[in-house]
């Protein structure tokens, strides 16, 4: 089954959270910004991805591994 861009980015964000990777969270955040600028995801989807990346990093700073 093929995933949408949003689904793929959510999958990557959850994976980055599970392995506590700050670098991967930043990478997913950058991809989400690019996808939004290109119109590949909606504003609401970009807000959701922002929550899963930036907000997660702000709320869990001690658990995350440095790059």
N, C-alpha and C positions, 0 to 999 in steps of 0.2 A: 504494500500500500504506500502510495506517495504522500508525503506530508506537505502542507502549505508552508510558506516561509515563516509565518508566525509560529506554527506548530514546531518547526525545526528549531527556531530560536528559543522557544520555551523549553524544548528538550535540552538544548545546550545549556541554558541557564540553570535548570534543575541539576544537571550533571555537575556543573561548576560548583553549585551549592553543596552537593553531596560530597565532593572531594575537597571542599573548602579552598578553592583556588581563586584568589583575588585576580590573578592575571586573566584567567578564562572569563571571569565575570566582566572585567573591563573589555575583553574582546567581544563578548556577546553584546554588551552595551553599545560598542562602536558599530557593530553590524546592524543593530536595531535602528540607530540613528541614520545609517546609510539607507536601510530599507524604507524608512519613513520618508526620507528625502526623495527617493525614487518612486514613491507611491506604491510600494509593494506590500506595505502594511498600513492599517488605519491609524488614526490618532489614538483611539482607545487601545488598540493593540500595543502601540508604542508606550503608552502610559503603563500598561500591565508589565511590559518588559522592563521598563524603568524601575518598577517596584521590585521585580525579581532580581535586578542587578544592583543598581545604586543604593536603593533603600536597604536591601539585604546586606550590602557591605557596611553601611552606616550602623545597622542594628547588630551586626555580629563581627566587630573588628578584631576581637581577640581570637576567634575561632579560625580566621582566615590565614592561610599560608601566604607569605610574601612571595613576590615574583622571583 
